[in-house]
Amino acid sequence: MDSLPYLSLITFLPLLGMAVILALPKSQENAIRWTAALFSGLSLLFATVVYFGPFDATAGVQLVERFDWIPAFNIQYFMGVDGLSLPLVFLSALIHFIAVFASWNIKKSMKGYFALLLLLEVGVNGVFLALDFFLFYVFWEIMLLPMYFLIGIWGGPRREYAAIKFFLYTLAGSVLMLVALVAIYLKSGGIAGEPTFDLLTLKSMASTWVQDQSTFLGMKFTTWIFWFLFVGFAIKIPVFPFHTWLPDAHVEAPTPISVILAGILLKLGAYGMLRINFPLAPDAFADARYFLAVLGTVSIVYGAYVAMAQTDFKRVVAYSSVSHMGYFLLGAASLTFAGLNGATFQLFTHGTSSAMLFLIVGVVYDRAHHRDLNDFGGLAQRMPFFLGVATIGIFAGLGLPGMSGFISEAMTLLGAYEVYPVLVIISTLGILMTAAFLLYALQRVFLGSLPKKYENFTDMDRREAFCLVPFAALCILLGIVPTLVLDKMAHAIQLLSEELSAYTGG
């Protein structure tokens, strides 16, 4: 596998596709669509080859691509993949590929839409593969502008408000991350003699930083960088109380962008915590663990509680994402192998189920042109195949045994119970409320009498089935054979757990 730069191909093939689209006449609508599908599909192909190829889950970082980029500041083009990033890279490539077909009916400024969609994929894939902090930050910022325009131009009636809110929240997090990045770079020079952005080298310096007892405004260096990084990443997850941008962005974004936002963009904040935030400030993480577990529990219960009060189908699913991402923080804060493994697996399982739920909302909205749960009913009579697929998505979202979501949530709660039994007991309220609001949504949309105005509805077409069925298959497959993902992650998670536990006495 060393013969090809697989990671660069996964990252930059969509950028090549963007260039081709920009060169095409805007009148060539089919050519624009299929060009986006081709290059996004090629990225997925290479991600699949890496995932199912001779990847050694116990070998650490692999397929490394490294050369000097800006030598004056010791900035490198440093790409690599390990068990922590590999499942998320595959998920990102899959979701973006499906999003292209979910966007097939976009008519407004189609050329610009698909160009921005591919640019967004470049940023997301790059974040998961970059092992130079500066390069990581560049890819992180690349995501901001495409998403801003995709919401602000192609979104709903309040799209400008939602786009600006998304931009300001994300920018605030980026500024905090930039401050931490510069501080870490300068601090590294005092140890290595030459400042570096190499994340692997920086992680090895963390133990030295922990021993440094000097303070600034009463706090150690590691405490400062921990909280700056944590808030920056927590906004992206989003963790309560930094979540308020998410429902507006979801509701106003077009369906394919909501799919990307929930399916993979929220995972970037969690990945940043595991890759950068916790390892570079392990003592501060150890001190803050209980607070983080409380935040996770609050997110679980609050998100589910607010979702129960919504009548907009899309807003229900949006708040459910706030709730489900709380499991990640609770499990990660436990630092047990089961809790941390379940939390990381939750990133993948929620990515598939949430993407599916937003696609389900999109199918209904394309026919009814509204999302009011009180104005539906009886759609099962006209859309039986869609009912079957939607039921899989809803049951996966509520964590039904046999579905992937059950495995990740069970592992997370079992692991966290060893450390925070009271918080786990409280968080189970979120499970009950999630089941309640998702089953209520299923009942309101599909069961009961069919309003006369919906009698001409047709069942899912082939394109909609093509978008939904792969996620449905993954939700079932990973509920039966979760080792397809867990085996890839296990070694990386075990190492991370051991490294961080050394600072907790665990």
N, C-alpha and C positions, 0 to 999 in steps of 0.2 A: 504493500500500500504506500510505500515511500516514493513511488515513481511519480505520483501526482500531488499537487498542492491542494488536497481535498478541502481543507478548511477555508482557503482563499476562494476556491470555487463555490463552496456553499454560501460564502458571504457576498461575493462580488458578481456572481452570475446575474442576480436581479438588477445590479447596477448597469450591466451590459444591456439587459433587456430594457431598462429605462432609456438608455441612449438610443436604442433601435426605435422605440416608441416615439421619442421626440423627433426622430428623423422621418417618421411616416406622416403622410398627409392626414389631417384630421378627418377627412371624409372616408378613410379606409377603416371603418369601425371594426369589421371582423378581423382585419389584420392586427389591429391594436389589441383586441381581446386575446387572440391566439398567441400573439407575441408575449403578452404578460403571462399567459398560461404556460407557454413553452419554457421561459426562463425561470419562472417560479418552480415549475415541474422539474427542471434540471437540478435546481438547488435541492429539492426534496430527494431526487434520485441519489445524489452524492451523500446527503445526510443519511439515507437509508443504507447505502453501501458501507459507510463508516459504522453505523449502528449494528448492522448484522454481519459485518466483516470480521476480520481477525483482531477485534478490539480486546485487549487484555484488561479486564476490570481490576486486576491487582497490580497493574504496572504503573499507576500514577499518570502523569501528564504524557500524552502521546501525540503523534502526528505533528510535532512541533515545527513551526515555520518562523524563522527568526533572522532578522538582519537589522542593521542600524538604519534608523529613519531620520532622526535629527541628532547627529552625534554631539553637537555642542552642548546639549542638555541631557545626553545619555538616554534619549528616547528611542525605543526600538519598535519595529513591527514584530511583535511577539504573539503568536497564536498557538494555542494548544487545546486539547480536549481531555477530560478525565470523566470519571463516573458521575461527578456532580453536574457537569455541563452537557454531557452527551444526550441524555433523555430530553432535556429542554431544547437543545438544538434541533433534534428530530421533530419535537412537537411544534416548534416555531415554523419549520419548513412546511410541515403538513398543514398547519392552520393558514398560513399565507397562501398556499396553493389552493385550498378550499375557498378562501376568501375571494380569489380571482373569479371563480365560477359563481360564487354568491353575488358578485358584482356584475354579472352578465347583462342585467337590464339597466345598468346606469346609462343615462343618456346625456346628462348635463356635462359638458366639457370632458368627454370621455378620455381624451388623450392626456389631459392633465391629471385626471383621477388615477388612471392606471400607472402613470409615471411616478406619482407620489406613493402609490401603494407599493411599488417595487423598491423605492428608496427607503420606505419604512422597514421593509424586510432586511435591507442591508444593515440598518442600524441595530435591529433586534438580534440578528444572527451574530453580528460583530461583538455585541456586548457579551454574549455567552462564550465566545471563543478567545477574546482578548486577554492576555496575561501581562500586559504592560498597562499600568494604571492610567497613564496619559491616553493611550490608545483606547482603553475602556471608556474613558470620559468622552473622547471624540465620538465614538459610536453611540454613546448615551445621548449626546446632544443632537446627533443626526436624526434621532427618532422624533425629536420635539416638533420641528417645523412641519414635516409631512402630516403628523397627526393633527396639528393645529389647523392646517388647511383642509384636511379631509373632513373634519368636523365643521369648521367654519363656513365652508363652501357647499358641501353636499349634505349637511345635516338638516334637522327639522326647523320649525318656526323660530326657536330660541337658540339657533346654532351659534350666532356670534357671541352671545353671553356664555354659553357652555365652552366654546373654544377658548375664549379669553381666560375664563376661570381655570380651565385645564392648563393653559400656558403659564399663568401666574403661579399656580401651585407647583407645577413641575420645575419652573425656573427657580423658584425659591429653594427647592430641594437641590437643584443643580449648583446654585451659588454656595450652599453649605458644603456640598461635596467638593467643590473647587477649592474652598478654603482649606479643607482637610487634606486634599491632594497636595497642595503647595506646602503645607506644614510637614506632611510625611516625607515629601521629596527633600526638603531642606534638612529635616532631622536625620534622614538616612545618610547624609554626607558626613555627619559626625562620627559614624561607625565605620562605614565602608571607605571613607576618604573621598569618595566620589558619589554625589547624589544619584539615586536611581528610582525608576518607576516600576522596576521588575517586581511583580506581585509575589513571586516565589521567594526572591531575595528579601523583600520587605517582611514577609511572614517569618523568616528566620531571625530577623532583627527584633521581633516583638518581645522576646524574652528579655532582651537588653533594655528596651524601653520601659518594661514593667519595673525593672529594678531602679530606674531613675526616679528619685524621690523629689526632684525639684518641681516647683509648682508655679502656675501662673493664675493669679486671681483665686488662689486657694485650691486649684485643681491640677492634677497631674496631666502630663501631655497625653497619655493614653485615654484619660477620661474626656478630655476635650475632643479628641478626634473621634472617639466612640459616639458621642452624642451628636456631633455634626454629621457624621456618616449615617447614624441611625435615623435621624429626622429626614435626611435626604432620601433614604431608601424607604422609610415608613410612609412617606407621602405617595410613593409609587405603588405600594402594595394594595390599597391604602389601609393603614391602621387607624382606628379611632384614636384621637379626634381629627385626624388629617384626611378624612374620607369624603368630605362634603363635595369635592369636585366630581367624584365618580358618578353618582346618580344622574347629574345633569349631563355629563359627557355621554353616558350610555343612552339616555333617553333621546338626545338630539342627534347622535351619530347615526349614519346609515347602518343598516344591519351588518354588512361585512366588517365595518370598522368596530362595531360593538363586539363582534366575534373575536377580532384580533386583540382588542383592548382587554376583554375578560379572559380570553384563552391564553394569552402569552405576555402581554405588556405588564399586567399586574405581577407576573412571576419575576420580572426583572428586579424589583425591589427586594424580594426574598432572596434571589440568587446573589445580589450584591451584599446582603447581610452575611450569607454563608461564605462567600468568596473573599470579601474584603473587610467588612465591618467587624465581625466577631474575631477572626484570626489576628487582625492587626492591633486589637485592643482587648486581649483576652481577660485581663484583670478587671477592666471596667465592665466587660460583659458579665463576668462572674458576679460583680457587685449589683448589677442591674437585673439579674435574671428574674427575680420574683416580680419586679415591676413590669417586665416584659410579659411574663405569664399572665399578670392581671390585665394588661392591655389586650392580650389575645383573648382572654375570657370575656372581657367587656365587648370586644368586637363580635365575638360569636353570638352572644345573647342580644346585644343591641341591634346588630344587623338583621337577625331573624325577627326580632320584635317589630322593628320598623317595617320590614317587608310584609308582615301580616296586615299592616294598616293600609297598604297600597291597593289601588284599583287599576292602575296602569300596569299591564302585563309586563312591559319592559322594565319598569321601575321595580317591580317585585324581584325580577331576576337580578337587577343591578344590586339591590340591597342584600340579596342572597350571597353575592360575591364578597361583600364586606364580611358577612358572617363566616363563610367558608375559609377565607384567608386568615381569619383569626386562629384557626386550627394550626396553621403553620407556625405562628408566633408562640403559641402555647407549647407545641411539641418541641420546637427548637430551644426554648428556654429551659425545658426539662433536662436537656443534655444527656438523657439516657439514649442508648442505641436505638431502642424501639421508638421512642418519641421523636428523635431526630430523623430516623429513617421514614417514619410515618409522615412527618412534616414535609420532607422533601418529596415523598411519593404523592402527597396531597397536591403539590404544585402540578404534577402531571395529570392526576385524575380530575382535579378541578378544571384544568385546562380543557380537557375533552368534554366534560359534562356542561360547563358553562358556555363553551362555544356552541354546543348542541342546543342548549336552551335558548340562546339568542337567535339561532337559525330558526327554531320553532316559532318564536315570536314573529320573525320576519315573514315566514310563510303565511301566518294568519293575517299580518298587517297588509301584505301585498294584495290580499283578497278583500278584506273588510275596510282597509284604510283608516283603521283606528285600533286602539289597544285597550279599550275600556272593558274590564272583565265583567262588569254589570250588563253589558250590551251583547254578550255572546250567548251561546247555548246550543246544544244539539249538533255540533259540527261533526260528531262521529257518524251521523247518518249520511253525510255527504263525503266524508274524507276518512274512510276506515283504515286505509294503509297509513295515512299520516297519523291517525290516532295511535296505531301500534308503535310507530317510531317515536312519537312524542312521549308515549308512556315510558319507553326505555330511558329517554333523556330525563324525564321528571323523576323516575325511580332512582336513576344514577345520582341525580342531584340531592335527593333526600337520604342517600346512603343505605339503600335497601341491600340486605345480605345477598351475595351473588353478583353484586355490581362493584365496580372498581372503587367508588367512593366509600363503600363500607370498609374495605381493607385499609385505606389510608387513614380514615377517621378512627377506626378501632386501634390501629397501631399507635397513632398519636395519643389517644386517650389512655391506653394501657401504659405507654411509656411515661406520660406526664403524671399518671396516678401515683407512680412510685415516689414522686417528689412533691407534687401539689394535689393531694387527694381532694381537698375542699374545692379548689378551683375546677377540677375535673367534674365534680358532682354538680357544681353550678353550671358548667358549660353544657351539660347534658340537656338543660332546658332549651338550648339552641337546637339540638337535634329534634326535640318534640315540636318546636315551633316551625322548624324548616319543613318537617313532614306536613304540618297543618297548612301552611300557606301554599306549598306546591300542590298538595292534593286538592285544596280549595280551588286553585287556578285550573287544575285539570277538570274538576267538576264543572266550573263555570263556563269553560270554553267548549267542552266536548259533550257533556251529558245534558239531560233534560230535553225540552221541546226545541225544535229548530225554528227560529224566526223566519218568516216568509221571505224577508229580504236576503237571506242567505241560501235560498233553495237552488240558486244557480252556481254555487261554489263547486269547483272541481278538486279532485284529489291531487296529491303531490305530482308534479311532473318529473321527468327523468333528471333534469338538472338539479332540482331540489333534493331528489333522492340521492343523487351523486354527492351532494354536499353533506347530507345528514347521516347516511348509512355508515361511512367510515368511522365517525365518532361513536355511533351506536355500537358498532362491532368492537371498538376499543373498550367501551364502557363494560361490555359483557366479558370480553376476552381477559381483560386485566382483573376482573372480579374472580375469574376462575384460575388464571395463571398469572398472578401478579409478579412472579419471579422474572418475567420477561423484562421488567423495568428494575425491580428490586435488586436483581443480581448485578446489574450494571452499576448501581449506585453503592452497593453495600461496603466495598472496601474504602471508597472515598469518604463515606459517612462515618465509618468506624475510625479512620484516622482523625477526622475532624473532631469527633466526640472525645477521643483520647487526648488530643492536643488541648482542647478547651477545658476538659475535666481536670487537667493538671493544676488549673488555677482555682478550682472550687473545692479541692479536697476529695472530689469524686473519682 
